[in-house]
Amino acid sequence: MTRNISKEDVHQAVRQVMHPTVSRSLVELGMVKDVTLQHGKVMLTLALPILGIPASIKDYLVSSLRKAVMGLGAEAEVKITEMNEEERQAFLTMEQESWKGLA
């Protein structure tokens, strides 16, 4: 890590990561969880509405989060989990409101 970064630095960086098909950030959609800093590494969890989403979208989301963290000069470890029912319903509501479709 090239400089000391805070959890707020990480939150600011990942807030800029947009969902590829919904006009909202991953943070707004409730997809970024459990941000921790440990030994110069950022660890966070990506919560997916369902685990069975296409691998290309999952890989894009993970890659986008890693790039945002690397922009801070840190390495990122992204774990994958599935949203609970309440989180999924909130995501689906926002998805409906902000759907932009596949580019």
N, C-alpha and C positions, 0 to 999 in steps of 0.2 A: 504494500500500500504506500502510495507516494505522500500522503498527508493524512492527518487525523480527520476522520469524518464522523459525523454524528448520525443518530437515527433520523433526525430531522432532515439532514442532507439526503439521506437515502429516500425518505418519504417524498421530498421535493423532486428528486430525479424520477422516481417511479410514477409519480402523479402525471408525468408527461407522456407516459406510454399509453397509446390509444388502442382500443380494440379494433381489429381489422374490418369488422362488419357492422359495428355499432358505434355511433358517434359519441362515445364516452370513453373516459380513461378506465384502465383496469382497476384503479383505486375507486373511482366512482361506482363501478359495477360490483364492488365488494369482492374482487378477485385476488387482492394482495393481502396476505395475512402474516402474522408472526415475524415481523422484521427484527432480526437480532444481529449484533456485531460481535464477532468472536475471532481473536487472533488474526486481525487484518482481513477478515473475510466477512461478507454480508450473506446472511442466510435468510431466506424468505420462503413463504409458501404461496403457491398459486392455487387458488380454489376454483375448480372448474364446475360448471353447472351439472355436467355429467362426465364421467371418466371416458366415455366412448366417443368423444368428439374426434374428428379427423386428425390424424397424427400431424398433418401439415399445419393445421391451425395451432395445435398444442405446441409444436416445435417453434412456430413463429412467436407465440406469446412468451415462451421461455427465453428464446433468443433476444427478444425485445427487452425483457426485464434485465437480462445479463448485460446487454449493451448500455442500458441506462446506468447501471451500477459501475460498469467499467469506465464510464465517463467521469466518475468520481475518483478513479484510480484504484479501485478495489475489485477483488474477485467476488463473484456471486455464486452461491449454491441455491438452486431453486427446487424445492420439493413440490410435489403435486398432491392435492387432496380433492375430495369432492365436497361441494357445498351441501349444507344441511337443507331441509325442505324450506325453511323460512328464507334463507339466503338465496336459494334457487328461485323462489317466487319473486323476490325483490329484483333479482337479475332479469328474469323473464319480463317483468313489467317494464324495466328500463330498456331492455332490448326492443320490445314492441314500440316504445315511444321514440327510440333513436335509431332504428334499423336503417342502414344505408346500403346494405346488400354487399355481395361479393364484387370486388373490383376486377 
